[in-house]
Amino acid sequence: MKWLLQPKRKPLLKQGLATCKSDGALGDHRQFDKATGQVFTETTASIQSFHDTDRDWTRQTKVVIGPDYRDSEECGRLHYDWDAGEDEVNLSGFHDYIDGMRNSRVRGFKGARSLQDTAVECILNHISDVTLDGMQCLPVQVVRRIWHAINKRCLLSFNTWMIFSKLLHQVEGSTLSLLRYRQAIQKPTSPLHVYTMPITSKTFDFITSLSITTIFSLPDLVKLSQVTNIGVLEIINTTGMKTRSSSSDKASQPVSDRLIRAWHFAALDENAFKVLRILRLWNHRELTSKSLEYLNSFPALALYDVRGCAFSLDAKIDAKRLGWKPTIEANVLGLLEAACVERAVLMQSSLGIETKPVRKSRACQIPDGAKVRRIPRSEVPSFLTRPEASLPGEALIERESFHRIQANLDIIAQHHPEKAIKDNRWKIMDRHVFSKSRALETWEFTTYTSFARIGELRNDTDLSRAGVDVGDQVLVGNELVNSVPLVSLRLGETPAVLQTSSVNSSHKPFYSSMYEESEISSLKYEQGDSGNNSSTRTLSFIRIKVPPIESSQEAVPSLASKEEVESQVNRAAPVATVKKGPVMRSGSVMRNKRRKIGDLWNSLY
């Protein structure tokens, strides 16, 4: 089986000192060899161990905790039902199952293993040396068997996933684990190019989602334009989350208007960032409203999230002039989901179908072992407007139980006002209603799902224009997911602000409450800014409509002048004027919600 493997690598794994011995000494570094009469200079250098660095991070296997990777046979044996949202396998039983499957021979039979079992065992023992050319010559059934064995033994690495994803992600009966991969390096010690080079694919075999929560130099960040297939770029300044950065901290914040300008020229001159949809830059005080004039250079950019940056009040006016919709909604994913539901409702009327209220729970974590299926792109509208998708749906708890929980929450809020029950009411109810069908969200859940929702709104036309083979639409159950494999890599630790759940949002993805508006409605508990993070301003800019190619190559339009800004502000002042006093939420909440979603929907046309 050696023909399947690449030549044996011999990295320097031992630490030591490279020294030269001599018989005489002429100084501190010059040495004299009496045997040959030569004079030489002795240099002592330490050899860095590969175990102490992450330069070989693509071959480091990650441990999968919990029953994530499953094929159809395992799901049936272990009573795992994704559609019903039930998982009866505990963690200890899962480890026992893995220990029992470490030997690939069939238990209960005597004799030697078959030749295929022996070959699979040999490949698994040298999985880090397997190449794509070596696996392509094997039958698909054998490749799938090796893939399942890799997941059972927790031997998955990025290099291994990349090989098997390219071979199996379009095979019928594949799972979601072949369409996405995530890895977090909490303490990166190598230069940035060590991590970006492996996740670069000029042929768009996969899309890259890069999250950076540590500090890299400005030249390294400029070179991110060389990552041709980057679709999500997230750079979070963790030092400026609790307090606003001082002038002494600005030198350690390379993200600024100059960086966006450098990326702008790379997009124009080098055709970079062709598939970049999401750009999240948080808590960078050197990033201002001047960066807006460079956004139209990125042809696929749909979300520009600049929470905690130094944007002025005139940024909203400037963004509208450039074709962008500003929003202060913290949960942008909820806004995108609401737009997808409204798009489905509008499709009903355009196709001549009777318009019915649509109720859809918010996006949840899908297990990696969920089986995927594909439908042609032409059938996506009929899939979204099918009759069963228009039903309001039945609650998972009884109406009496729902009212009882609401009454208990009111009592708790009255006796314990410090519990903030009012602000977290939807989150508490959501835990009771949907807890059986929800899994814990992974760190890339928000960006991964937002990328999929943007693709649903655009029908992946931006990726097709960039030369990506999107193929048929991929489905998991009733949810549209990314049709192109997506690799998520995080460099740095995950801050607490990125670990919070996004259930508390003023936008919910349904058009009819699970109960009547007069009785109970999620809109009644619309939550705004709680005031806990007053120093962090939430601000995002959204553009769903894919701009024409000519507009992204035109010269940068100038922003509004001071006189134009003042005239527009004065003209809009009477509309923005409100009276101080108690807020009335009877009908204004629904109108404001539809107005916000309508602004986002108008960007489609």
VOGU-3710 file (C-alpha; in Angstrom, 3 decimals, decimal comma):
1> mkwllqpkrk> 0,000/0,000/0,000  3,020/2,312/-0,162  1,932/3,596/-3,579  -0,996/5,375/-1,884  1,263/7,412/0,343  3,525/10,321/-0,361  7,280/10,107/0,316  8,066/9,851/3,979  8,571/13,238/5,581  11,350/13,634/8,123
11> pllkqglatc> 10,741/16,859/10,018  13,216/17,964/12,611  11,335/16,991/15,730  14,131/16,969/18,252  15,473/20,022/19,903  19,202/20,321/20,011  22,194/22,475/19,342  24,097/22,409/16,074  27,711/22,832/17,143  31,118/22,161/15,680
21> ksdgalgdhr> 33,917/20,803/17,797  37,447/22,156/17,523  40,827/21,529/19,015  41,859/25,160/19,393  40,338/28,545/20,028  41,309/31,920/18,580  38,505/33,972/20,087  34,907/33,843/21,104  33,629/32,480/17,766  36,692/31,795/15,600
31> qfdkatgqvf> 38,075/28,279/15,911  41,275/26,615/14,691  41,495/22,992/13,589  45,005/21,654/14,249  44,516/18,600/12,056  43,795/20,536/8,861  45,079/23,979/9,763  41,769/25,614/8,884  40,314/28,570/10,732  36,515/28,711/10,915
41> tettasiqsf> 33,767/30,525/12,761  31,550/28,533/15,087  27,851/29,409/15,262  25,408/27,880/17,708  21,756/27,780/16,656  18,815/26,053/18,298  16,485/23,908/16,246  12,834/24,759/16,812  10,649/21,780/17,505  7,560/21,206/15,378
51> hdtdrdwtrq> 5,748/20,105/18,516  6,057/23,604/19,968  4,668/25,404/16,896  1,555/25,189/14,763  3,273/25,294/11,378  1,948/21,812/10,712  -1,580/22,711/11,824  -3,205/21,284/8,688  -2,200/17,760/9,736  -3,137/18,054/13,384
61> tkvvigpdyr> -6,185/15,943/14,120  -9,044/17,442/16,084  -11,066/15,568/18,670  -14,789/15,459/17,973  -16,757/15,486/21,233  -20,187/14,000/21,008  -21,976/12,004/18,286  -21,492/14,489/15,466  -20,192/12,312/12,662  -22,721/9,682/11,736
71> dseecgrlhy> -23,688/7,768/8,654  -27,198/6,475/8,008  -26,457/3,030/9,432  -25,086/4,452/12,659  -28,026/6,842/13,027  -30,459/3,957/12,856  -28,474/1,823/15,273  -28,028/4,586/17,836  -31,632/5,870/17,627  -30,545/9,299/16,418
81> dwdagedevn> -33,328/11,177/14,662  -32,392/14,631/13,376  -35,852/15,473/12,031  -37,468/14,773/15,394  -34,662/16,489/17,234  -33,980/13,539/19,539  -30,578/12,256/20,544  -30,528/9,409/23,052  -26,798/8,800/22,955  -24,892/10,096/25,947
91> lsgfhdyidg> -21,228/10,983/25,920  -20,022/7,874/27,767  -21,897/5,589/25,414  -20,403/7,419/22,471  -16,854/6,826/23,732  -17,654/3,154/24,312  -18,942/2,965/20,767  -15,719/4,462/19,382  -13,597/2,073/21,434  -15,587/-0,832/20,110
101> mrnsrvrgfk> -15,180/0,254/16,495  -11,422/0,819/16,612  -10,894/-2,622/15,114  -12,430/-2,751/11,646  -12,894/-6,520/11,599  -16,410/-7,892/11,968  -16,919/-9,035/15,534  -18,278/-12,495/16,165  -16,352/-14,163/13,344  -13,112/-16,083/13,612
111> garslqdtav> -10,185/-16,025/11,259  -8,013/-13,415/9,631  -9,370/-10,133/8,368  -10,073/-9,644/4,697  -7,603/-7,941/2,385  -9,835/-4,858/2,227  -9,913/-4,577/6,016  -6,150/-4,850/6,139  -5,728/-2,208/3,451  -8,108/0,194/5,225
121> ecilnhisdv> -6,257/-0,358/8,485  -2,941/0,451/6,800  -4,338/3,665/5,324  -5,758/4,749/8,674  -2,405/4,209/10,356  -0,770/6,546/7,799  -3,677/8,902/7,169  -1,503/12,021/7,448  0,554/10,846/4,456  -2,398/10,070/2,165
131> tldgmqclpv> -2,576/12,142/-1,023  -5,449/13,100/-3,300  -3,965/11,224/-6,260  -3,723/8,075/-4,186  -7,368/8,223/-3,094  -8,799/9,066/-6,506  -7,896/5,641/-7,877  -9,923/3,820/-5,210  -13,606/2,893/-5,619  -16,107/5,281/-4,086
141> qvvrriwhai> -17,362/2,617/-1,678  -13,871/2,140/-0,254  -13,315/5,898/0,024  -16,572/6,294/1,946  -15,608/3,457/4,254  -12,268/5,121/4,981  -14,045/8,435/5,611  -16,424/6,868/8,119  -13,538/5,131/9,881  -11,640/8,433/10,100
151> nkrcllsfnt> -14,543/10,073/11,895  -15,048/7,109/14,212  -11,422/7,221/15,297  -11,244/11,032/15,523  -8,449/11,243/12,947  -9,874/14,222/11,088  -7,503/17,029/10,124  -7,832/19,837/7,613  -5,606/18,093/5,079  -7,640/14,886/5,397
161> wmifskllhq> -10,962/16,728/5,182  -9,856/18,597/2,059  -9,081/15,329/0,256  -12,283/13,507/1,158  -14,504/16,566/0,708  -13,357/16,961/-2,873  -14,059/13,292/-3,578  -17,314/12,735/-1,701  -19,245/15,974/-1,108  -21,257/15,555/-4,328
171> vegstlsllr> -21,866/11,835/-3,869  -25,448/10,869/-3,101  -26,002/10,187/0,575  -23,200/12,456/1,786  -23,409/14,270/5,104  -22,972/17,888/6,115  -19,506/17,145/7,505  -18,224/16,988/3,921  -19,513/20,518/3,236  -18,072/22,339/6,228
181> yrqaiqkpts> -14,992/22,250/8,413  -14,044/24,336/11,423  -10,878/24,648/13,451  -9,785/27,142/16,079  -6,160/27,860/16,975  -6,408/29,708/20,265  -2,759/30,761/20,524  -1,244/31,186/17,064  2,531/31,559/17,118  3,388/31,575/13,416
191> plhvytmpit> 3,105/34,352/10,840  -0,279/34,867/9,233  0,719/33,370/5,877  1,293/30,000/7,583  -2,456/29,808/8,190  -3,759/31,499/5,045  -1,759/29,581/2,444  -3,417/26,173/3,117  -6,936/27,670/3,092  -6,398/29,388/-0,267
201> sktfdfitsl> -8,007/27,693/-3,266  -7,737/29,440/-6,614  -10,063/26,837/-8,153  -12,750/27,501/-5,490  -12,849/23,938/-4,228  -14,091/25,521/-0,995  -14,902/28,943/0,453  -12,831/30,272/3,350  -14,180/31,936/6,482  -11,357/33,541/8,478
211> sittifslpd> -11,848/34,918/11,987  -8,995/36,785/13,688  -9,225/37,739/17,354  -5,515/38,355/17,899  -3,127/40,996/16,570  -1,239/40,657/13,292  0,833/43,289/11,557  -0,558/45,592/8,899  1,492/44,034/6,030  0,117/40,609/6,954
221> lvklsqvtni> -3,462/41,896/6,862  -2,885/43,599/3,515  -1,790/40,254/2,061  -5,198/38,766/2,889  -6,171/39,905/-0,600  -4,151/36,929/-1,862  -6,731/34,541/-0,371  -8,782/34,268/-3,547  -11,611/32,209/-2,088  -12,233/34,167/1,120
231> gvleiinttg> -15,970/34,621/1,679  -16,096/35,749/5,318  -13,487/37,942/6,999  -13,846/38,743/10,679  -11,284/40,785/12,632  -12,229/41,450/16,258  -10,225/43,790/18,467  -10,573/42,194/21,883  -8,577/44,920/23,651  -11,209/47,553/22,883
241> mktrssssdk> -14,324/45,668/23,947  -14,647/46,762/27,556  -13,442/50,331/27,154  -12,730/52,630/24,298  -9,160/52,409/23,097  -6,802/55,186/24,094  -4,346/56,918/21,816  -1,563/54,629/23,004  -3,508/51,571/21,826  -4,057/52,875/18,300
251> asqpvsdrli> -0,598/51,774/17,231  -1,551/48,151/17,974  -4,712/48,370/15,836  -3,713/47,864/12,208  -7,326/47,861/10,956  -8,060/51,354/9,682  -9,247/53,230/6,617  -5,813/52,700/5,085  -6,283/48,930/5,216  -9,690/49,107/3,516
261> rawhfaalde> -8,146/51,389/0,893  -5,363/48,856/0,251  -7,942/46,095/-0,152  -9,892/48,389/-2,461  -6,943/48,729/-4,842  -6,313/44,976/-4,649  -9,920/44,343/-5,664  -9,625/46,716/-8,628  -6,132/45,816/-9,841  -5,774/42,168/-8,838
271> nafkvlrilr> -9,434/41,066/-8,975  -9,282/40,116/-5,289  -12,152/39,472/-2,865  -14,442/38,171/-5,619  -16,545/36,059/-3,238  -16,268/38,134/-0,039  -19,820/38,439/1,336  -19,303/39,314/4,997  -16,768/41,749/6,445  -16,941/42,122/10,242
281> lwnhreltsk> -14,558/44,608/11,833  -15,307/45,240/15,509  -13,852/47,782/17,945  -11,354/49,461/15,651  -11,156/53,156/16,505  -9,108/53,955/13,400  -11,907/52,723/11,124  -14,209/55,612/10,190  -16,913/56,575/7,728  -14,277/57,200/5,057
291> sleylnsfpa> -14,101/53,457/4,463  -17,620/53,479/2,989  -16,399/54,887/-0,309  -14,366/51,720/-0,927  -17,143/49,161/-0,334  -18,472/49,086/-3,890  -15,106/47,753/-5,052  -15,981/44,370/-3,523  -18,438/42,822/-6,009  -19,996/40,222/-3,681
301> lalydvrgca> -19,955/42,123/-0,382  -23,372/42,041/1,308  -22,673/42,790/4,986  -20,264/45,349/6,430  -20,436/45,029/10,230  -18,503/47,784/12,036  -19,625/47,473/15,636  -17,680/49,685/18,016  -15,854/51,625/15,291  -15,530/55,408/14,964
311> fsldakidak> -18,325/56,065/12,480  -20,001/59,458/12,463  -23,718/60,170/12,405  -23,487/61,132/8,741  -22,419/57,593/7,824  -26,022/56,483/7,298  -26,632/59,205/4,718  -23,370/58,471/2,939  -24,162/54,753/2,871  -27,560/55,320/1,255
321> rlgwkptiea> -25,953/57,447/-1,436  -23,657/54,523/-2,229  -26,465/51,952/-2,326  -26,143/50,489/1,181  -28,813/50,082/3,856  -27,648/51,034/7,373  -29,034/49,253/10,417  -28,349/49,331/14,141  -29,804/45,865/14,661  -27,357/43,811/16,735
331> nvlglleaac> -28,657/40,478/15,463  -28,098/40,816/11,733  -28,715/37,100/11,267  -32,276/37,534/12,528  -32,758/40,371/10,062  -31,545/38,195/7,178  -33,805/35,332/8,249  -36,802/37,656/8,383  -35,955/38,876/4,880  -35,849/35,266/3,649
341> veravlmqss> -39,318/34,625/5,057  -40,674/37,799/3,467  -39,098/36,743/0,181  -40,967/33,434/0,398  -44,243/35,286/1,029  -43,663/37,548/-1,973  -42,901/34,482/-4,080  -46,352/33,140/-3,248  -48,072/36,160/-4,741  -45,772/36,248/-7,775
351> lgietkpvrk> -46,460/32,564/-8,513  -50,218/33,007/-8,105  -50,369/31,055/-4,843  -52,686/32,120/-2,070  -50,649/34,073/0,436  -50,614/32,423/3,834  -48,779/33,367/7,009  -45,429/31,664/7,333  -43,896/30,727/10,642  -40,326/29,537/10,826
361> sracqipdga> -38,200/29,087/13,908  -34,838/30,779/13,968  -31,808/28,984/12,579  -30,303/26,342/14,809  -27,136/24,298/14,850  -27,328/21,388/12,410  -25,291/18,298/13,344  -22,405/17,439/11,081  -23,841/13,974/10,571  -27,087/15,260/9,027
371> kvrriprsev> -27,661/13,879/5,551  -27,892/16,389/2,697  -29,886/16,288/-0,505  -29,913/18,422/-3,642  -32,581/19,984/-5,811  -32,179/21,917/-9,077  -31,948/25,683/-8,776  -35,119/26,048/-10,814  -37,098/24,193/-8,132  -36,015/26,410/-5,231
381> psfltrpeas> -38,986/28,847/-5,553  -41,491/25,987/-5,550  -39,718/24,447/-2,564  -39,913/27,676/-0,558  -43,585/28,233/-1,446  -44,853/24,675/-1,060  -48,062/24,352/1,010  -46,451/22,638/3,986  -43,988/25,530/4,314  -46,870/28,009/4,677
391> lpgealiere> -48,462/26,349/7,679  -48,071/28,209/10,967  -46,868/25,044/12,648  -47,822/23,484/15,938  -46,259/24,405/19,233  -44,183/21,818/21,055  -45,971/22,622/24,314  -49,641/22,956/25,209  -51,369/26,334/25,215  -52,092/25,979/28,920
401> sfhriqanld> -48,430/25,294/29,636  -47,454/28,310/27,590  -49,734/30,616/29,592  -48,603/29,034/32,853  -44,935/29,699/32,044  -45,784/33,272/31,069  -47,591/33,818/34,368  -44,665/32,384/36,320  -42,291/34,714/34,507  -44,463/37,684/35,436
411> iiaqhhpeka> -44,376/36,658/39,095  -40,592/36,245/39,027  -40,157/39,606/37,323  -42,315/41,276/39,973  -40,469/39,844/42,967  -36,977/39,799/41,421  -36,540/42,835/39,174  -32,768/42,316/39,126  -33,231/39,114/37,074  -34,000/41,083/33,873
421> ikdnrwkimd> -36,827/38,733/32,981  -38,444/41,256/30,653  -35,341/41,645/28,511  -34,761/37,881/28,283  -38,365/36,684/28,087  -38,111/35,445/24,517  -34,866/33,643/25,296  -36,444/31,882/28,272  -39,547/30,872/26,331  -37,471/29,839/23,359
431> rhvfsksral> -35,521/27,467/25,576  -38,730/25,716/26,641  -40,342/25,646/23,214  -37,419/24,615/21,042  -34,885/23,084/23,419  -35,508/19,564/22,132  -34,630/20,506/18,578  -31,595/22,690/19,285  -27,949/21,804/19,609  -25,268/23,960/21,138
441> etwefttyts> -24,060/26,563/18,675  -20,464/26,371/17,537  -18,277/29,460/17,263  -18,773/29,857/13,494  -22,553/29,376/13,577  -23,472/33,041/13,075  -21,174/33,726/10,123  -21,816/30,337/8,523  -25,592/30,743/8,700  -25,460/34,390/7,588
451> farigelrnd> -23,411/33,342/4,568  -26,095/30,773/3,715  -28,960/33,266/4,148  -27,243/35,751/1,825  -26,854/32,972/-0,711  -30,559/32,181/-0,373  -31,525/35,810/-1,014  -29,166/36,048/-3,991  -29,601/32,502/-5,271  -25,759/32,353/-5,285
461> tdlsragvdv> -25,571/34,522/-8,395  -22,586/36,383/-6,936  -20,617/33,152/-6,593  -21,536/32,026/-10,087  -20,358/35,343/-11,513  -17,012/34,893/-9,751  -16,484/31,534/-11,433  -17,580/29,239/-8,608  -19,367/26,027/-9,571  -22,357/26,264/-7,219
471> gdqvlvgnel> -24,223/23,308/-8,723  -27,621/22,330/-7,357  -29,060/23,739/-4,147  -28,150/21,725/-1,051  -30,816/21,074/1,601  -30,718/19,666/5,101  -34,260/18,872/6,093  -36,224/22,028/5,233  -33,282/24,421/5,430  -31,140/25,723/2,590
481> vnsvplvslr> -27,423/25,462/3,362  -24,261/26,399/1,509  -23,850/24,436/-1,696  -20,084/25,024/-1,796  -17,881/23,553/0,968  -16,901/26,156/3,549  -13,815/26,100/5,792  -13,924/28,171/8,999  -10,660/29,015/10,762  -10,330/31,140/13,886
491> lgetpavlqt> -6,978/32,529/15,008  -7,132/33,516/18,650  -9,423/32,892/21,565  -13,174/33,316/21,317  -14,208/36,419/23,308  -17,321/36,375/25,441  -19,137/38,829/23,174  -19,008/36,266/20,360  -20,314/33,462/22,562  -23,659/35,076/23,376
501> ssvnsshkpf> -26,766/33,659/21,786  -28,697/35,670/19,242  -32,215/34,772/20,304  -33,003/38,234/21,674  -33,723/40,087/18,474  -36,321/42,555/17,355  -36,793/40,509/14,170  -38,288/37,036/14,294  -38,456/34,823/11,187  -42,208/34,337/11,025
511> yssmyeesei> -45,198/36,276/9,783  -47,781/34,822/12,104  -47,365/34,306/15,811  -47,840/30,838/17,194  -50,778/32,392/19,051  -53,109/35,266/18,303  -51,723/38,807/18,397  -54,265/39,756/21,047  -53,059/37,018/23,387  -49,354/36,315/23,021
521> sslkyeqgds> -46,913/37,524/20,415  -43,157/37,611/20,199  -43,410/41,198/18,970  -44,717/42,178/22,384  -41,310/41,392/23,793  -39,231/43,234/21,245  -35,893/44,016/22,792  -33,669/46,948/21,982  -30,341/47,899/23,439  -30,307/46,906/27,083
531> gnnsstrtls> -27,782/49,557/27,927  -25,203/47,165/29,314  -22,775/47,869/26,469  -23,384/51,552/25,979  -19,808/52,123/24,843  -20,203/49,699/21,928  -22,333/51,039/19,085  -23,871/48,448/16,799  -23,814/49,529/13,173  -23,968/47,477/10,001
541> firikvppie> -24,447/48,149/6,310  -26,309/45,679/4,103  -26,540/45,320/0,344  -28,394/42,253/-0,907  -28,690/43,189/-4,561  -25,679/42,041/-6,570  -24,241/45,139/-8,274  -23,388/45,030/-11,973  -19,792/44,435/-12,925  -19,397/47,939/-14,339
551> ssqeavpsla> -20,340/49,612/-11,044  -17,643/47,796/-9,082  -14,981/48,883/-11,573  -15,971/52,526/-11,750  -14,160/55,292/-9,944  -14,876/55,753/-6,273  -17,866/58,095/-5,908  -17,387/61,085/-3,667  -19,310/61,226/-0,440  -21,882/63,850/0,328
561> skeevesqvn> -20,641/67,343/1,001  -21,307/69,091/4,273  -24,063/71,255/2,788  -25,802/68,232/1,250  -25,611/66,342/4,518  -27,057/69,256/6,479  -29,882/69,698/3,975  -30,802/66,014/4,121  -30,660/66,003/7,901  -32,884/69,087/8,102
571> raapvatvkk> -35,279/67,576/5,586  -35,519/64,359/7,590  -35,678/66,073/10,976  -39,505/66,323/11,248  -39,824/62,608/10,585  -37,267/61,700/13,236  -38,778/63,967/15,892  -40,454/61,988/18,661  -42,102/62,966/21,885  -40,638/61,905/25,155
581> gpvmrsgsvm> -42,797/59,738/27,282  -43,967/56,156/27,570  -43,472/54,053/24,457  -46,658/52,734/22,851  -46,089/49,360/21,185  -49,561/48,418/20,074  -49,185/48,847/16,334  -45,936/50,756/15,970  -43,779/47,706/16,649  -45,221/45,789/13,714
591> rnkrrkigdl> -44,924/48,805/11,416  -41,335/49,500/12,473  -40,396/45,875/12,016  -41,911/45,700/8,547  -40,289/49,019/7,661  -36,840/47,718/8,605  -37,327/44,478/6,710  -38,794/46,449/3,818  -35,664/48,578/3,615  -33,598/45,427/3,403
601> wnsly> -35,955/43,893/0,863  -35,809/47,006/-1,325  -32,076/46,462/-1,702  -32,873/43,360/-3,754  -34,152/45,507/-6,607
//
